[in-house]
Amino acid sequence: MRRDPKRIFVITGVSGAGKSQALKVFEDFGWFCVDNLPVALIGQFAKLVQRTPSMTRVALGMDVREGKLLAALPPLLRELKTQGLRISVMFLDAADEAIVRRFSETRHRHPLGGKVAEAVRQERRLLGPLKGAADKTIDTTNLTLGELKEKISETLGLTRTREMTLQVVSFGYKNGIPLDADIVMDVRFLPNPHYAPGLRRLTGLDAKVQRYILAQPIAPRFLNGWLSLINRLLPHYVREGKSYLTIAIGCTGGRHRSVFCTHWLAQHLRSSGHPVQEFHRDVSA
């Protein structure tokens, strides 16, 4: 079976335009990130990527501190592409006024030293060849961090919801709502198997409990409607820059109804191709 080529994204741009934030976004999306790797080591690093099975998606941060060596980067990247690597360059830019303002607000020193406005002009000259080789340029002048995440997710093709990891967890309200929950559903409206003969000691993973819940007319209607709503919402969470989404489903004790609904939802999402992790926090409580 033909495997997809390893992906390497080189993230660069004008200092103060958001390179560090962009690297964090890539890291959130599950990429292996390295900042300020010297140009002279990129060839050796590429060989490491090729022989390491787990390093399928790598992001490299490069900035002006490499100086004149940056001019050698575009031809080096073209050479690496011939070796079977899928390499892209993302260049972050912003208006000079925004760059100067950001340095003033953070009181950070520009990597080239001296007055910021003059350093930015010098930096643009040094980065010219790299910007010309960029596959994607993002103007961050008026972007919030959330908007930057959205643009990066679009660049990476993460509008496909199968790129986002889903965690579906059951819980009991008597033990509190999970702190990391993004979406919470209360299923205490369903009839409680706890009070049905012979079901109290079982869990929502047992077939008898599942049949009992599905026999209630409201249950199938709710589950199918809930699944439909989740499927409609997922693309919007991806565009917002979410790489992980936790869906928490609760009932009174976290043993019967929430466990079954969580298991049912995880199975159906998984069958649609989504990477899903399933947890039952209070099933043994």
C-alpha positions in Angstrom: 0.0 0.0 0.0 1.3 3.4 -1.0 2.0 5.6 2.1 1.6 9.4 2.1 4.8 11.4 2.1 6.1 12.8 5.4 5.0 16.4 5.8 7.3 19.3 6.9 6.0 22.8 7.4 8.6 25.6 7.7 7.1 28.4 9.7 8.8 31.8 9.3 8.1 35.5 8.9 8.7 38.9 10.3 9.6 39.0 14.0 6.5 40.0 15.9 4.1 38.6 13.3 3.1 35.5 15.3 5.6 32.7 14.5 5.7 31.5 18.1 1.9 31.4 18.3 1.7 29.6 15.0 4.1 26.9 16.2 1.9 26.4 19.3 -1.1 26.0 17.0 0.8 23.3 15.0 1.7 21.6 18.3 -2.0 21.7 19.4 -2.8 19.9 16.1 -0.4 17.1 17.0 2.6 18.2 14.9 6.2 17.6 16.1 7.6 21.1 16.4 11.2 22.4 16.5 12.0 26.0 16.8 15.2 27.8 15.5 16.7 24.7 13.9 19.9 26.0 12.2 19.8 25.9 8.4 23.0 23.8 8.4 21.2 21.0 10.3 18.0 20.8 8.2 19.4 18.2 5.8 20.4 15.9 8.7 17.1 16.5 10.4 15.2 15.6 7.2 17.0 12.2 7.2 16.0 11.7 10.8 12.4 12.4 9.9 12.5 9.9 7.0 13.8 7.1 9.2 11.5 7.7 12.2 8.0 6.2 11.6 6.3 8.4 14.3 7.6 11.7 12.7 5.0 12.0 10.0 4.1 15.7 10.5 6.9 18.1 11.5 6.9 21.9 11.9 10.1 23.9 11.9 10.3 27.5 13.1 12.9 29.6 11.3 13.6 33.3 11.9 16.0 36.1 10.9 18.7 35.0 13.4 20.0 32.7 10.7 20.9 35.9 8.8 22.4 35.5 5.3 22.1 31.7 5.6 18.4 32.0 5.0 19.1 32.6 1.3 20.3 29.0 1.1 17.0 27.6 2.5 14.7 27.8 -0.6 17.1 25.7 -2.8 17.7 23.3 0.1 13.9 22.8 0.5 13.6 22.2 -3.2 16.3 19.5 -3.0 14.5 17.8 -0.1 11.3 17.6 -2.0 13.0 15.5 -4.6 13.7 13.0 -1.8 10.1 12.3 -1.2 9.3 14.8 1.5 6.2 17.0 1.3 7.5 20.4 2.3 5.6 23.7 2.6 6.6 27.2 3.8 4.3 29.4 5.8 5.3 33.1 6.0 3.7 35.3 8.7 3.7 39.0 8.0 2.1 42.1 9.5 2.1 45.9 8.8 5.2 47.7 10.1 3.0 49.8 12.4 1.6 46.6 14.0 5.0 45.1 14.4 6.4 48.2 16.1 3.4 48.4 18.4 3.7 44.8 19.5 7.4 45.2 20.3 6.5 48.3 22.3 3.8 46.5 24.2 5.8 43.5 25.1 9.1 45.4 25.6 10.9 42.6 23.8 14.2 43.4 21.9 14.1 42.8 18.2 16.5 40.0 17.2 18.5 42.4 15.0 18.8 45.0 17.8 18.6 48.7 17.4 15.4 50.7 16.7 12.6 48.4 15.9 11.4 50.2 12.7 14.9 50.1 11.2 15.4 46.5 12.3 12.1 45.5 10.6 13.2 47.0 7.3 16.5 45.2 7.5 14.7 42.0 8.4 12.4 42.2 5.4 15.4 42.4 3.1 16.9 39.3 4.6 13.6 37.4 4.5 12.8 38.4 0.9 14.0 35.1 -0.8 12.1 33.0 1.8 8.9 35.0 1.4 9.1 34.6 -2.3 9.3 30.8 -1.8 6.3 30.7 0.6 3.4 28.4 -0.2 1.2 30.4 2.2 1.5 34.0 3.5 -0.7 35.0 6.4 -1.2 38.7 7.3 -1.7 38.8 11.1 -2.1 42.6 11.4 -5.7 42.3 12.5 -6.0 38.7 13.5 -6.9 37.3 16.9 -5.3 34.1 18.0 -8.5 32.3 17.3 -8.6 33.6 13.7 -4.9 32.6 13.2 -5.8 29.1 14.3 -8.7 29.1 11.8 -6.4 30.2 9.0 -3.8 27.5 9.9 -6.4 24.8 10.1 -7.7 25.8 6.6 -4.1 25.7 5.3 -3.6 22.2 6.7 -6.9 21.0 5.3 -8.3 20.5 8.8 -11.7 21.5 7.7 -12.1 17.7 7.5 -13.5 16.8 10.9 -11.7 13.4 10.8 -8.5 15.3 11.7 -9.9 16.2 15.1 -9.6 13.8 18.0 -12.9 13.3 19.9 -13.1 12.2 23.5 -16.5 11.0 24.7 -16.8 10.5 28.4 -19.7 9.4 30.7 -20.0 10.8 34.2 -22.4 11.0 37.2 -23.7 14.4 38.3 -23.3 13.4 41.9 -19.5 13.5 41.3 -19.5 16.7 39.3 -19.1 17.6 35.7 -15.7 16.8 34.1 -13.6 20.0 34.1 -12.3 19.5 30.5 -15.8 19.1 29.0 -16.5 21.2 25.9 -20.0 19.9 25.3 -22.2 18.5 28.1 -25.4 16.5 27.7 -27.7 15.6 30.6 -29.5 12.3 30.0 -31.3 12.1 33.3 -34.6 12.5 31.4 -34.3 8.8 30.3 -35.9 6.2 32.6 -33.4 5.0 35.1 -32.3 1.3 34.9 -31.2 1.6 38.5 -34.8 1.0 39.5 -35.5 -1.8 37.1 -35.5 -5.4 38.5 -32.2 -7.1 37.9 -30.4 -4.1 36.3 -29.1 -2.2 39.3 -25.8 -4.0 39.5 -25.2 -3.9 35.8 -23.8 -1.0 33.7 -24.6 0.7 30.5 -22.2 -1.6 28.7 -24.4 -4.7 29.5 -26.8 -5.8 26.8 -29.7 -6.0 29.2 -29.4 -2.4 30.2 -28.9 -1.3 26.6 -32.1 -3.1 25.5 -34.0 -1.6 28.5 -33.0 2.0 27.5 -33.6 1.5 23.7 -37.1 0.1 24.5 -38.0 3.6 25.7 -39.5 5.5 22.7 -37.6 8.7 23.6 -34.2 7.0 23.5 -33.7 6.2 19.8 -35.1 9.6 18.8 -32.8 11.4 21.2 -29.7 9.4 20.2 -30.2 9.9 16.5 -30.9 13.6 16.9 -27.9 14.0 19.2 -25.6 12.3 16.7 -27.0 14.5 13.9 -26.3 17.7 15.9 -22.8 16.6 16.8 -22.0 15.9 13.2 -23.3 19.3 12.2 -21.2 21.1 14.9 -17.9 19.3 14.3 -16.8 21.3 11.2 -17.4 24.6 13.1 -15.2 23.5 16.0 -12.5 22.5 13.5 -12.7 25.9 11.8 -12.4 27.5 15.3 -9.0 25.7 15.6 -10.0 22.9 18.0 -7.9 19.8 17.6 -9.4 18.0 20.5 -13.1 18.0 21.6 -14.5 16.4 24.7 -18.2 15.5 24.8 -19.4 14.6 28.3 -22.7 12.8 28.9 -24.1 12.7 32.4 -26.7 10.9 34.4 -27.3 10.7 38.2 -24.6 8.1 39.1 -22.7 7.7 35.8 -23.3 4.0 35.7 -26.2 3.2 33.4 -27.8 5.8 31.1 -24.7 8.0 30.5 -22.5 5.0 30.0 -24.8 3.5 27.3 -25.3 6.8 25.5 -21.6 7.5 25.6 -20.8 4.0 24.2 -23.5 4.4 21.5 -22.3 7.8 20.4 -18.6 6.7 20.3 -19.4 3.7 18.2 -21.4 5.7 15.7 -18.8 8.5 15.4 -16.0 5.9 15.1 -17.9 4.1 12.3 -18.0 7.4 10.4 -14.2 7.6 10.5 -13.6 9.9 13.4 -10.7 9.1 15.9 -12.7 8.6 19.1 -11.5 7.9 22.7 -14.2 6.5 25.0 -14.1 6.8 28.8 -16.5 6.0 31.6 -15.4 8.0 34.6 -17.8 6.9 37.3 -18.9 3.4 36.0 -17.2 1.7 38.9 -17.9 4.3 41.6 
